[in-house]
Amino acid sequence: MTQRYDLVIAGGGPSGAAAAWQAAQTGAKVVVLDKAEFPRDKPCGDGLTARAVSYLQKMGLSHEVAEFHRVNRVTVFSPSQWELSFPKRPGMPDHGHTVSRTELDTLLLKHAESAGAEVRQSAEVTGPIVENGRVVGVTLKSGEKVYGDAVIAADGAYSPIKRALKIDSEYNGYSAIAIRSEMHANRPDSDSLDIYLKLAFQGDQLPGYGWVFPMGGGRFNIGLGYVNSYKNWQSINATQFLGEFLRTLPREWELPPIEELKKNKSVRAWRLPMGFTAWPPWRPGVLFTGDSLGAGKPASVRASRRRWSRDWPRARARSRRCRTAGPTTSPITRNEWKRRGAGSTSAAGTSTSSRASLPWRTPGSSSSTTASSATGCSRRCTRRHRARNTPTRSRSREELADLDHQFVDAVGERDAHPQPGQADIGLGHCGLVITQLDVGARIGHRVAS
C-alpha cells in the first residue's frame, strides 16, 4: 500500500527531529525515517551553547534541558588563557549545557513523536523518488516507497538523497575531521567549555582546535578537529594525534592513554562538511539541512562589535531583498505572492491555502531552475549572486562568513548583537546542533504551513 504524507523527513537527528516537531505543530502529516534504532551513539563534542539552549527551550524542553550539565563560560588557551562569558541577549539564556548526543537525539525524536509526527526507526532511506524532475518521496532499503508533498533531507554528511541527485555546490567548501573520546579525569567538575587553539602537526599550526568539555560526574569529552584545507591533512593519523593532544594536558588529571581508550571503543571520529556543499539548499520538492547541506562551521569568537556593525546591516538588507517563499521559476517575493491571492489566512493565523499553491509545489515546475532564478531575487540582486557564485579555488574567511549570514538570514532574523568581550560561539564539531535545531524547525514550519 502506497503511503503519502505532507512532509517526509529523511534523518532523525536534531535537524530532522526539530523540523518534524515544528511541522507537526501545524497539523501536517509528518513521517521521520531513520536507519538507526534509538537511543544510538553519535560522535560529537556534546556542547550546547546559549543559542542551542534557547531553541530547545522554545520547543518546550526547558525542564529537560535544566537537567543537563550547565556551563557558564568559555576558556580559550592560545597558548595564553582568557575567559569569555556567554552574551546576554533578549530571549536567550546566559549559559550553555553539555549532554551526550545519545540522550539529546532520543529526547528530540520522542518530542517530535509526542507532537504527532510518525517516527519509523530502522528505516534506511537509500534515495529519492523523482517524477518529472521533482522529488516526490523517498525509497527505503527494503524497497518500500514513501511519498510526500515535500521532502527534507536531514540524512547527514553522506546524504543518499544528495548523492542520488548528483547535487554539488559552486561554493568550494571544506570538510573538518574530528575525533573525540569520553573519559574520567582526576579534576573537579567545571562550568567551562575549554578550547585549545594551539594545535600543531610536525611544526605546522593546524586550522583547528582541541576541546575539553565537562559532562558532569567527573567525566569529560576531550577531542580535536581540523579542516582539510591543511595541505598535508591526509598524513595525520587522527587517533595518534588525539593521543598526543591528551599528553599535552595536565598530568595531574591522570587521563587514560589512547590505547586504553581504543580498547573500550570510546574513540570516535567523523567528518563535518562545511561551506555549503549543496547550494542553493533546495531542489524541486526537496530541502537540505544540517550536514547534508554542509552548513557547519568551526568555533568562532566574535568579540569585536566593529565586524558586526559592518556586516549586520548588509545581511539584513540582503535578506529583505532575497527572502522568498521558496524556489520559484520567476522572481517573486513572499509578500507579492500573498498579494496575488495564492494563499489566505484564517482567523487563527494559519495558512488555509492548498499546499499545491506554494511556489515550490507548483505542478510541472521546471527542474532546470537556475540558482539565480530559484532565489527569487531582483535583477540587481541576481547580478550579485552571479558574481558571488563564480567558481573559485577557495573562499576567504570573510566570504564564508558572509555566506553564513545569507543562509541564516534566509531562514530567520538574527538575534541581538553580542556585546564587546563576549563570545558568540557556533560549535561546528558539536554535530551542528545549533544550525540543525534552528534551520530544521524553521524549514519544518515553512514547508508545513
LINVENMO-V543772 format. One record per run of one state. SS is the DSSP state (helix for helix, strand for strand, loop for the rest). FROM is the first residue (numbers start at 0). LEN is the number of residues. If there is no record, write none. Layout:
# LINVENMO-V543772
SS_FROM_LEN ; SS_FROM_LEN
This chain:
# LINVENMO-V543772
loop_0_2 ; strand_2_8 ; loop_10_3 ; helix_13_12 ; loop_25_4 ; strand_29_4 ; loop_33_13 ; strand_46_2 ; loop_48_1 ; helix_49_9 ; loop_58_3 ; helix_61_5 ; loop_66_2 ; strand_68_3 ; loop_71_1 ; strand_72_5 ; loop_77_3 ; strand_80_6 ; loop_86_2 ; strand_88_1 ; loop_89_2 ; strand_91_1 ; loop_92_3 ; strand_95_3 ; loop_98_2 ; helix_100_14 ; loop_114_3 ; strand_117_3 ; loop_120_4 ; strand_124_7 ; loop_131_2 ; strand_133_7 ; loop_140_4 ; strand_144_9 ; loop_153_6 ; helix_159_6 ; loop_165_9 ; strand_174_10 ; loop_184_7 ; strand_191_5 ; loop_196_3 ; strand_199_2 ; loop_201_2 ; strand_203_2 ; loop_205_2 ; strand_207_9 ; loop_216_2 ; strand_218_9 ; loop_227_5 ; helix_232_3 ; loop_235_2 ; helix_237_11 ; loop_248_2 ; helix_250_3 ; loop_253_4 ; helix_257_6 ; loop_263_4 ; strand_267_7 ; loop_274_7 ; strand_281_2 ; loop_283_2 ; strand_285_3 ; loop_288_1 ; helix_289_3 ; loop_292_3 ; strand_295_1 ; loop_296_8 ; helix_304_18 ; loop_322_11 ; helix_333_6 ; loop_339_5 ; strand_344_1 ; loop_345_5 ; strand_350_1 ; loop_351_3 ; helix_354_3 ; loop_357_1 ; helix_358_3 ; loop_361_9 ; helix_370_4 ; loop_374_4 ; helix_378_10 ; loop_388_8 ; helix_396_15 ; loop_411_11 ; strand_422_1 ; loop_423_4 ; helix_427_3 ; loop_430_2 ; helix_432_16 ; loop_448_1
